[in-house]
Amino acid sequence: MVNTKEKTLIYYSATDQLGNLGYLNRKIGVAELPRDRFGYLTPAVGWGYQMPRATAATLVTHPIMIEERGLHLSLNARGAIRPGDQLRVELLDETGETIPGYALTDCANITQDALDIPVQWAGQTSLDVLAGKKIGVKIELVGANFQQDVLACTQYPRLYAFYFKKS
């Protein structure tokens, strides 16, 4: 697997398995995906007609050291694109408590579908005040569960990855 700026390339080999002669007809291929979009977290899972109107998923990380100033948090996501959907981020201290100014309620709902979406809390993206501290990242996804989404396997929002990047 190779990551470029905007793509993930997955190289593979295949054969038609002709018994002992399978090695004669081998091929090498490459699958191309948008960067880091091999798997994702989404709030709706499964099938059924009795699913709730809205479902949620939450990801909470182990504390991560913010070693330098000039960083921001960026998501690779397909955001909250419909009414009722939410994709928001909260930052936690080492004890798991919300860091003031970085609560879910301070976070702008992420509505884009992009590889690099800066997260904003009350209009700012900077993590400078957290430099030298360990923080946890809590990501909450809420999906307004529509029956057609379940049948078409198109649940939103989707979180593919998150990154700490230089501003």
N, C-alpha and C positions, 0 to 999 in steps of 0.2 A: 504494500500500500504506500502511495506517495501523495503527499499534500503539496499542492501549489497554492498560489495566492487565492484562487477562486475555485479550484477543483480538487477532488479526491480521485485518484486513479488507483484502481484495484486490478493488478495483473493476475491472470490465472492460466492454467493449462487444461486442456481437454483432450480426450481420445474417444474413439468409437468402440473401444474395448473388444477388439477382434481376437479374443483368446490370447494365446502366446504371442501373437503378432501385433498387439495393441500399440506397441511402441512405434510402429511404422506410420501410423496416421495421427500423430499428435499435433495439436495446434496450440498456439499461445494467443491469448486475447487480453483485452483491457476493457474494464467497465469504467465509465466516467460519470461521476456524480458531482453536484455542487459541493463545495468544501464541507467536510465533516457531516454530511447528511446521510450517513449509512443507517442510523437509527435515531429515534427521538422519544421524548417523553410527551405524553398527551393526557388530558384528563379523562377521556372516555375510553373504556376498554370493554370489549365483548360485544355480544349481540343480545337483542331481546326487545320486546315490546313494552316492558314494564320498567325501563330505565328511568331514573329521575330526570326532571326538566333541566337541571344543571349538575354537572359533576366537576370535581376538583382533584388536582394532583399537586403535591408539594414535594420539593426537593430541598433538603437541608444538608449542607456540607460539613465536614469536619473543619475546625478552625484552620485558616490559611494565613500565613505571615505576609503582610504587606510590607515589603522590605524597602521600598523607595517611594519618593514623591513623584508626581507627574503621571499617575496611573488612573485609568478609568475602567469600569466594568462594561463589557460588550457582549451582546448575545447574538448567536446564530439561531434565528427563529423564524417561524411563520406565526405572526402575532395574532392578536385578538381582532379578527377581521369582520366579525358580525356583532350585532347588538347582543349584549349579555355575556360576551367573552371577555376574559381578563387575563393578562400576562404581566405580572408585577414582581419586583424584587425587593427584599428587605435584607439589611445587613445586621449581623448579630455580634455581640462581644463574646469573649471566651467562655462566659457562663451561659450563653444562649439567650441573653436578654437583647431586646431591640436597641440599636444604637440610635439615640435621638437625631432626627433629621434624615434617617435612612429607613423609615418604617414603610410598610406596604402602602399606607395611606399617603405618604409623601411621594411615592413613585408614580411617574407618569405611565399610564397604561400603554403597553407596547403593541402597536397595531401594524407595523411593517412586516414584510416578508423579505428578509435580507440576511446576508452573511455576517454583517458587522453593524449591529444596532447599539449605540451608546445608551446606557441606562441613565435616566435622569430622576433625581429626587429634588422636588421643589425647584426645578429649573436648572440645577447644577449637576455635573457629572464627576467632578473632582473627588478623589479619595485621599487628597493630601493630608487631611487631619487624622487619617488612620495610619499613616506611615509609621512603621516600627511596631505595629500592633497586630495581633492575631484576630481575624474576623471570620465569622461563618457567613455563608451566603444562603439565603432562603428564597427559593423561587416558587411562586404560586401561579398555577394555571387553572382557570375556571372556564369551562366550556358550556355554552348554552346548547344542551344536547338535543339536536333535531333528529328525528327518525331517519331522514334521508342520509344523514351523515353516517349513522351506524350501518345502514345497508350498503353505502358506497365506500366505507372505510376511509372517510375524509374528516376525521375529528380534528378540531382546532381548539385552541392554539397548539402549536408544536414547539418544543425546545430541542434543538439539535446539540448545542454546545454553548459554553460561556468562556470568556477569556478576560484576563487582566491585561490591558494594553497601555502602551505609552500614549499620552495625550498629545 
